[in-house]
Amino acid sequence: MPKNDRLNGEPNITLGLLDAIGENSQVSQRKLSSELGIALGLTNSYLKRCVRKGWVKVKTIPANRYAYFLTPKGFTEKSRLTAGYLSRSLSFYRQAKNQCDELLGQCNQNGWENIALFGAGDLAEIALVCAMRKPINIIGIIQPEHNEEHFLGFPIFSSVAEIGSVDGILFTEYVQPQSLFESLIFDFDVEKILIPDLLKITRKSDATHTKSKL
């Protein structure tokens, strides 16, 4: 189970914490912080909340350290959160698949053949599966500050300039999507950027950007 789901923060952080404690009662807060991908202070706050809720029990162990144990209520809550996580994941997949299918269909209607994805991750993976059933050529994935050269066999590029000429871009980045979208429209025609509704990106800045170019 992922320790930190970028699309659903609080429930999954709590689940990740209960999961980690269930696997290792002597896990340190610093280790929890690293696994959850959140600040140490925030980890401490979540841990205290779990203790107050009666989900976690704390015991002192030698060397002035603490051990954390899931209570029966903690195991029940972990099961409830796990079911919720799986439900959200399935819902996300269905929603993402339908929206990517629709947007890639728009590419066909527009006569666009060479498409790039912006963002490597779960949403990009779903988009690639959808693209396999359409007469569309995915040139590659644009991912600023990337460490990998390929994503599922497709080349990764740092920028629009690096990837070269494409007919359109399907936006598939869900980490800080708004700010990355606003950066992208300075390098690529905003009318040729397709965005799944689930990313909740506002296009209000488009008008401002258009005016700035006049």
C-alpha angles and dihedrals in degrees: 000000000000113000094214125028109194093205098050112035118177103035093047094045089054090046091049091051094049089044093053093047090049090055097043122015092191096054111136124235089242090056090047089051091053094047094046093045094230135114120281092242092053090048089054090051093051091047092051090049091053090051092049090049090053093243096115131038121203125214130182116238130186121292091040093285133134133231122206124210132187113239122214087263087051093055090048092050091047090054091048093049091046091055090048092049093052091047092051091046093053091045090050092050094051093045093046093047093051093047095045090048090052094047093047087050087057088055089058092049090050092049092243113154106164111060134173127203120222109215133024117232144078094322092050090050091054091047091052091053090050091048091057089071095051135067091253130124114216104209095190146290125286110216119164115219093011125169098196128073097209140029115202089336095311120115119251120222129193097221147003089259091056096050093051128207118003132162095227146344127235108208110225103159114117100175108090090339096170097057093043091049091052089052092047095055090064089062103035138037105271091214089064096052113098117201128192109233092230090073089066093217115168118219094202089112090060092079092050091049092049092051092049090058094052 
